[in-house]
């Protein structure tokens, strides 16, 4: 199995970053504008002109140190099903360290490479949202 492992330091209080990664409004601001999150399940929809894909993640744990979710369904991308996404938070002298680990990819293939690039992009979006109030989430379906 293969893992994406990425860390970013953000000049924002841990409590603010925690809210961004554990609430529907937070996910809308930095990850996907078309998202439903109730604390137990998260469903994110990604639309392109030719298709809309959705991914559903079950929340395994959510506490002050972050969130862990397991993918239970994904349209058009079976490589995600069964993977685990952990976003861990820790305080630093200047803000918050965000450590993202997405594990369980069955192969280091095109899907893995696209996701590796995408997670780097979305972590930068989270940092932008925390520092400027504006992230760059995937847009809502038209």
N, C-alpha and C positions, 0 to 999 in steps of 0.2 A: 504494500500500500504506500501511497505517496502523500506528502503533506506540503501545504503552503504555510509558511511561517514568516510573518512580517510584523515589524514593530515601528511605531511612530510616537514621538513625544509631542504633546500639544500643550501650549501655554494657556490652560484653562483648568479650573478647579475640577477635581475628580467627580464631585456630585453633578456638575453640569454635563460632563461627558457620559456619566452613568445614565442620566435621563435621556440623552441622545441615543443610546444603544439599547434602551429597555422600554421605550414608549412608542406608540404609533406615530405621534407627532414628530418625535425624534427621527425615526426611520424615514418619514416623509421628507425631512429637511436635508438629509445627507445621502440616503441610499436609494430609495425608490418611492416616488410620489404616489404610486398605485400599490398600496400595502395595507393589509389588515393585520393588526397585532392585538391580541387580548391577554397577553401574559402567559398563555399556554400554547398557542399556535401562532405562527407568523406566516402569512401568505404574501408573496411579492409577485407582482405581474410586470413583465417586461414586454413592451409592444414594439413591433417593427411594422412597416407597411404591409408585409406579407403574412405576419403571424403575431400572436400574443402567446407568450410562454409564461407559465407560472411555476413557482416553487413553494412548497409548504414545508416548514420546519417546526418540529415539536420542541418546546422549551424543556430542557432537562434540568436546568438549574438557573437561578437568577438571584444574585445577592449583591452586596456592596462591592464585591470584587469583579463583577462582570456577569456574563451570560454564556450559557452553553446550550446549543440547539443541535438536533439531529434532523437531517433531511428525510422526510417520509414520502414525498412525492415531488416529481419534477417532470413537466411536459417537455418532451424532445431532448432530454439529457439524462439518460439512465446512469451516467457516471457520478452524478450528484447523490443519487438515492443511497442512503446509509452513511453518507459522510457526516462528520461532526464539525460544527463551527463553534469555536470558543473565542470570545472576545474578553480578554482579561485586562483589568485596570489596576494601576498602582500609582501612588503619589510620587512625584519627583520634587526637587527643590523649586522647580519653575512651573509645575503644573501636573500633568497626568501622562503616564506612559500607557499606551494602548498596544497590547500584544494580541495579534490575531493569528489563530492557528486553525486552518481548515484541513482536516485529516480524513484519510480513508479513500482517496482517489485510487481507482483500480489500476490506472496506467498513467505514465507521464507522456500524455499525448496532446493533441490540439486543444481539447477541452481543458486540460490541466493548465496549459500555457495561457489560454485566454483568461481563465479564472485567476491565475497568478497576476497577470497584468490588471485585471479588473479590480482585484482586492487592493492593489497599490493605489489605483485611481480612487476607489471609494474611501480609503483611509485618508487620502489627501482631501477628499470632499468633507469628511468628518472634521478634519483639522480646520478647514476653511470655515465651515459652519460654526465651530466653536470660537474661532478668532474674529470672524467678521459678521456672523449672523446669517451668512449665505453659503450653502453648500452647493454641490452639483449632482443632485440625485438623478436617477433614471427618470425620465418624464412620465407623466400619467398618460394612460392610453387615451387616444382621441375618441 
